[in-house]
C-alpha cells in the first residue's frame, strides 16, 4: 500500500480493478472550501462551488444496488451549501459502494451519487444517497448503486449546514468485486458461519446488525462464499467434495448454479482469476501442485490449469477454509 500525502487530499490506492489506475478501494479526504480538490488517481474530474439548496430526506434507508432509492420528494433545504464533486467512469459494470466517515469539524456532510450533477437542481439525475448526514454521533454512512462500464457518474459531497467553510470529509469508493464476506453490500465484511449439521448459513449483517438465516448446503460441504455474479455482494456457496460439485446462489436474482469441477481431495480456491470482476470456480490439486480455473468470463464453460507450488504447499486463497 502506498500513501501519497498532499496539502489537501490523501489518496490510498489498493490493487487493480474498476477505475483506471485504481482497484478495490479508493480513500479520499479533503475539505469543503473554495479551493478545488486535487484530482485523485481514478477520478476523471473534480469541481467545487456553492448551491442554493440541498436534498433533505428525514428518515429512511440508504440506496443500495439491490434496493435503489427513488428521487427524494421532501422539500430541499435552502441556503448556501458548499459542495465538491468527483466524476468517475467505471471500466467494468457492477455495484459501486461509497462509504462516508466523520472526520471532525463543526459541521456535517453528505455524499450523493448522480448520473450528472446540476447544483441548481439537486433532484435532477439523482441515483442514490445515504438519507442521513455524517456527524460526530453518526460517524459512518454508505450508499451503493449499479454502474455501467464506460458511463460517467458524479459523487457529490456537500455541507449539510448552510454557510460553513472548511468542513473536512472522508469517503471510500469500492468497486464491483465484493469485499470478502460482504453479504449485504455495505462495503464491510459480515460475521457469518456455516452450520454443516443443518446446512444453514447464519449471517450477521453489518448494515442492520440483524441475523439472516439461509439454508444452503449439506453436512460435509465446504463453504466457498464469493461474488459469483458480479453484483458486489457475496453469494452463499458450497463445494461438495464427495461429488466434486460446486453450488452457489446468486444474490442478484436468487438463482442456483451448479457445476462439477474437481475431486474430493482438491482444495477450493475461488477468486477473480480472469479479471472480469466476478469470482471464478477454482481449486488447487495437492497431488500435482496444479491450479485449475473454471472461467466466469464465459459463464463457467471453459477452464485452464497451470502448475504453481510443490508437495506440501497450502494454497493461500483457501487457507481460511
C-alpha positions as CSV (number, residue, x, y, z in Angstrom):
1,X,0.0,0.0,0.0
2,X,1.3,3.4,-1.0
3,X,0.1,6.6,0.8
4,X,0.5,9.9,-1.1
5,X,0.1,13.0,1.0
6,X,-0.9,16.3,-0.5
7,X,-1.8,19.6,1.2
8,X,-5.5,19.0,0.8
9,X,-6.0,15.3,0.0
10,X,-4.8,11.9,1.0
11,X,-5.2,9.1,-1.5
12,X,-4.8,5.4,-0.9
13,X,-4.9,3.1,-4.0
14,X,-5.2,-0.6,-3.5
15,X,-4.8,-3.2,-6.3
16,X,-6.3,-3.2,-9.8
17,X,-9.9,-3.1,-10.8
18,X,-12.9,-0.9,-11.5
19,X,-11.3,2.5,-12.1
20,X,-8.3,3.3,-14.2
21,X,-5.2,3.1,-12.0
22,X,-7.3,2.2,-9.1
23,X,-8.8,-1.0,-7.8
24,X,-10.6,-2.4,-4.8
25,X,-10.9,0.8,-2.8
26,X,-10.2,4.5,-3.1
27,X,-9.9,6.5,0.0
28,X,-10.3,10.3,-0.3
29,X,-10.1,13.0,2.2
30,X,-10.4,16.8,1.7
31,X,-12.2,19.8,3.0
32,X,-15.3,21.7,1.8
33,X,-14.0,25.2,1.0
34,X,-13.4,27.5,-2.0
35,X,-10.3,25.6,-3.3
36,X,-11.0,22.8,-5.7
37,X,-9.8,19.3,-4.6
38,X,-6.8,17.8,-6.2
39,X,-7.9,15.3,-8.9
40,X,-7.2,11.8,-7.4
41,X,-6.0,8.9,-9.5
42,X,-9.0,7.1,-11.0
43,X,-11.2,10.3,-10.9
44,X,-11.7,12.0,-14.2
45,X,-12.6,15.5,-13.0
46,X,-13.4,17.5,-9.8
47,X,-15.3,20.7,-9.2
48,X,-16.2,22.9,-6.2
49,X,-18.9,25.5,-5.7
50,X,-22.0,26.5,-3.8
51,X,-25.6,25.7,-4.3
52,X,-28.8,27.4,-3.1
53,X,-30.5,24.2,-1.8
54,X,-29.7,20.6,-0.9
55,X,-31.7,17.4,-0.7
56,X,-33.3,16.5,2.6
57,X,-34.6,13.1,3.5
58,X,-35.7,12.8,7.2
59,X,-35.5,9.1,7.9
60,X,-35.4,6.0,5.6
61,X,-32.8,3.7,4.3
62,X,-29.7,4.2,2.1
63,X,-29.8,3.5,-1.6
64,X,-28.2,0.1,-2.5
65,X,-27.7,-2.0,-5.6
66,X,-30.4,-4.4,-4.5
67,X,-32.8,-1.6,-3.5
68,X,-32.4,1.6,-5.4
69,X,-34.0,4.7,-3.9
70,X,-36.5,6.9,-5.6
71,X,-35.7,10.6,-6.0
72,X,-36.3,12.3,-2.7
73,X,-39.7,14.1,-2.7
74,X,-39.0,16.0,0.5
75,X,-38.5,19.8,0.2
76,X,-35.0,20.9,-0.4
77,X,-33.3,22.7,2.4
78,X,-32.4,26.2,1.2
79,X,-29.4,28.4,2.0
80,X,-25.8,28.4,0.7
81,X,-24.2,24.9,0.7
82,X,-20.6,24.2,-0.2
83,X,-20.0,21.2,-2.4
84,X,-17.2,19.2,-4.1
85,X,-17.8,16.8,-7.0
86,X,-15.8,13.7,-8.1
87,X,-16.6,12.2,-11.5
88,X,-15.7,8.5,-12.1
89,X,-16.0,6.3,-15.1
90,X,-16.0,2.6,-14.3
91,X,-14.2,0.2,-16.7
92,X,-16.4,-2.7,-15.8
93,X,-20.1,-2.9,-14.9
94,X,-21.2,-3.8,-11.4
95,X,-22.0,-2.5,-8.0
96,X,-20.2,0.6,-6.7
97,X,-20.2,1.3,-2.9
98,X,-19.4,4.6,-1.4
99,X,-18.7,4.7,2.4
100,X,-18.5,8.0,4.2
101,X,-16.8,8.7,7.5
102,X,-16.9,11.5,10.1
103,X,-13.6,13.3,10.2
104,X,-14.0,16.0,12.8
105,X,-15.0,19.6,12.3
106,X,-18.1,21.6,13.4
107,X,-20.4,20.8,10.5
108,X,-21.7,17.7,8.9
109,X,-21.7,16.4,5.3
110,X,-23.4,14.0,3.0
111,X,-22.4,12.1,-0.2
112,X,-24.9,11.6,-3.0
113,X,-24.5,9.9,-6.4
114,X,-25.7,11.3,-9.7
115,X,-25.6,10.4,-13.4
116,X,-24.7,14.1,-13.8
117,X,-24.9,16.9,-11.3
118,X,-26.7,20.3,-11.6
119,X,-26.2,22.4,-8.5
120,X,-29.2,24.5,-9.4
121,X,-31.4,21.3,-9.2
122,X,-30.1,18.7,-6.8
123,X,-33.0,16.4,-7.5
124,X,-32.1,16.1,-11.2
125,X,-30.3,12.9,-12.3
126,X,-30.3,11.5,-8.7
127,X,-29.1,7.9,-8.3
128,X,-28.5,7.3,-4.5
129,X,-28.0,8.9,-1.2
130,X,-27.5,7.7,2.4
131,X,-30.5,9.6,3.7
132,X,-28.5,10.6,6.8
133,X,-25.7,13.1,7.1
134,X,-22.4,12.3,8.6
135,X,-22.0,13.7,12.1
136,X,-20.0,13.0,15.3
137,X,-22.8,10.8,16.6
138,X,-23.5,9.2,13.2
139,X,-19.9,8.5,12.1
140,X,-20.5,6.2,9.1
141,X,-22.9,6.0,6.2
142,X,-22.9,4.2,2.9
143,X,-24.6,4.1,-0.5
144,X,-24.3,1.7,-3.4
145,X,-25.5,1.7,-7.0
146,X,-25.2,-0.3,-10.1
147,X,-22.8,1.2,-12.6
148,X,-22.3,0.6,-16.3
149,X,-18.9,0.3,-17.8
150,X,-17.8,3.5,-19.7
151,X,-20.6,5.6,-18.2
152,X,-19.5,8.6,-16.0
153,X,-21.0,9.1,-12.6
154,X,-20.7,12.1,-10.3
155,X,-20.3,11.8,-6.5
156,X,-21.2,15.0,-4.7
157,X,-20.0,15.9,-1.2
158,X,-21.9,18.8,0.4
159,X,-22.3,20.6,3.7
160,X,-25.4,19.7,5.5
161,X,-25.4,23.1,7.2
162,X,-25.5,26.4,5.4
163,X,-22.7,28.9,5.4
164,X,-20.0,26.6,6.8
165,X,-16.5,26.6,5.2
166,X,-13.6,24.2,5.9
167,X,-15.6,21.0,6.9
168,X,-13.3,18.0,6.5
169,X,-14.6,14.8,4.9
170,X,-13.5,11.3,4.2
171,X,-15.1,8.7,1.9
172,X,-14.1,5.5,0.0
173,X,-15.1,4.2,-3.4
174,X,-15.2,0.4,-3.7
175,X,-15.6,-1.5,-7.0
176,X,-17.9,-4.2,-8.1
177,X,-15.8,-7.0,-6.6
178,X,-17.4,-7.6,-3.2
179,X,-15.3,-7.3,0.0
180,X,-14.8,-10.8,1.3
181,X,-17.9,-11.9,3.2
182,X,-19.9,-8.7,2.4
183,X,-23.4,-10.3,2.0
184,X,-25.4,-7.0,2.4
185,X,-23.3,-4.7,0.1
186,X,-22.4,-2.0,2.6
187,X,-18.6,-2.4,1.9
188,X,-17.8,-4.2,5.1
189,X,-17.3,-7.9,5.9
190,X,-20.2,-9.5,7.8
191,X,-19.8,-12.0,10.6
192,X,-21.1,-15.4,9.3
193,X,-21.0,-19.1,10.0
194,X,-22.0,-22.2,8.0
195,X,-23.5,-24.9,10.2
196,X,-22.8,-28.3,8.5
197,X,-25.2,-30.2,10.7
198,X,-28.2,-28.3,9.3
199,X,-26.8,-26.8,6.1
200,X,-27.7,-23.3,7.4
201,X,-25.8,-20.1,7.0
202,X,-26.1,-17.5,9.8
203,X,-25.1,-14.0,8.6
204,X,-24.9,-11.0,10.9
205,X,-25.4,-8.1,8.5
206,X,-23.2,-5.2,9.4
207,X,-25.6,-2.7,7.8
208,X,-28.5,-3.5,10.1
209,X,-26.9,-5.6,12.9
210,X,-29.6,-8.3,12.2
211,X,-29.1,-12.0,11.5
212,X,-30.2,-13.6,8.3
213,X,-30.5,-17.4,8.1
214,X,-30.2,-19.1,4.7
215,X,-30.5,-22.8,4.2
216,X,-28.0,-23.9,1.5
217,X,-25.9,-27.0,1.7
218,X,-25.5,-30.4,3.4
219,X,-23.3,-31.9,6.1
220,X,-19.8,-32.4,4.7
221,X,-20.0,-29.4,2.3
222,X,-17.3,-26.7,2.4
223,X,-18.4,-23.0,2.3
224,X,-16.8,-21.1,-0.6
225,X,-18.6,-17.8,-0.4
226,X,-17.6,-15.2,-3.1
227,X,-19.2,-12.9,-5.6
228,X,-20.0,-15.2,-8.5
229,X,-22.5,-12.9,-10.3
230,X,-20.6,-9.6,-10.1
231,X,-23.3,-7.6,-8.3
232,X,-21.0,-6.5,-5.5
233,X,-22.5,-8.9,-2.9
234,X,-21.0,-12.1,-1.6
235,X,-23.1,-15.2,-2.6
236,X,-23.6,-18.2,-0.4
237,X,-21.8,-21.1,-2.0
238,X,-20.5,-24.6,-1.2
239,X,-18.1,-27.2,-2.6
240,X,-19.3,-30.8,-2.1
241,X,-16.1,-32.9,-2.1
242,X,-17.9,-36.2,-2.2
243,X,-19.2,-35.4,-5.7
244,X,-16.8,-32.7,-6.9
245,X,-19.7,-30.3,-7.1
246,X,-19.9,-26.5,-6.8
247,X,-23.2,-24.8,-5.9
248,X,-23.9,-21.1,-5.4
249,X,-26.9,-19.0,-5.1
250,X,-26.8,-15.7,-7.0
251,X,-27.6,-12.8,-4.7
252,X,-28.7,-10.8,-7.8
253,X,-31.7,-13.0,-8.5
254,X,-31.8,-15.9,-6.2
255,X,-31.0,-18.4,-9.0
256,X,-28.9,-21.5,-8.1
257,X,-26.0,-22.6,-10.2
258,X,-24.2,-25.9,-10.1
259,X,-21.0,-27.3,-11.7
260,X,-19.0,-30.5,-11.5
261,X,-15.3,-29.5,-11.2
262,X,-12.7,-31.2,-9.2
263,X,-12.1,-34.2,-6.9
264,X,-12.7,-34.8,-3.3
265,X,-9.1,-34.2,-2.4
266,X,-8.9,-30.8,-4.2
267,X,-8.7,-27.5,-2.3
268,X,-11.3,-24.9,-3.4
269,X,-9.7,-21.5,-4.2
270,X,-12.4,-19.3,-5.7
271,X,-11.3,-15.8,-6.9
272,X,-11.3,-13.5,-9.8
273,X,-8.5,-15.0,-11.9
274,X,-9.7,-13.7,-15.3
275,X,-10.1,-10.1,-14.1
276,X,-13.8,-9.6,-15.1
277,X,-15.0,-8.6,-11.6
278,X,-16.7,-12.0,-11.0
279,X,-15.3,-14.9,-8.9
280,X,-14.2,-17.9,-10.9
281,X,-14.6,-21.5,-9.7
282,X,-11.1,-22.7,-8.9
283,X,-9.1,-25.3,-6.9
284,X,-5.6,-26.4,-6.1
285,X,-4.7,-30.0,-6.5
286,X,-2.1,-31.1,-3.9
287,X,-1.2,-34.3,-5.7
288,X,0.4,-32.5,-8.7
289,X,0.5,-28.8,-7.4
290,X,-1.7,-27.6,-10.2
291,X,-4.3,-24.8,-10.1
292,X,-7.4,-25.2,-12.2
293,X,-9.8,-22.3,-13.0
294,X,-13.3,-22.6,-14.5
295,X,-13.8,-19.1,-16.1
296,X,-16.7,-16.9,-15.1
297,X,-16.0,-14.8,-18.2
298,X,-17.6,-17.4,-20.4
299,X,-20.3,-18.4,-17.9
300,X,-18.2,-21.2,-16.4
301,X,-18.0,-23.3,-19.6
302,X,-14.2,-23.5,-20.1
303,X,-11.2,-24.0,-17.8
304,X,-7.4,-23.9,-17.8
305,X,-4.7,-25.2,-15.5
306,X,-1.1,-24.3,-14.6
307,X,1.5,-25.6,-12.1
308,X,2.5,-23.5,-9.1
309,X,3.8,-24.9,-5.9
310,X,5.3,-28.1,-4.6
311,X,4.4,-31.1,-2.4
312,X,3.2,-30.0,1.0
313,X,2.2,-26.4,-0.1
314,X,-1.1,-24.9,1.1
315,X,-2.9,-22.6,-1.3
316,X,-3.2,-19.2,0.3
317,X,-6.6,-18.5,-1.3
318,X,-8.2,-21.4,0.6
319,X,-6.3,-21.0,3.9
320,X,-9.5,-19.8,5.7
321,X,-11.3,-22.9,4.6
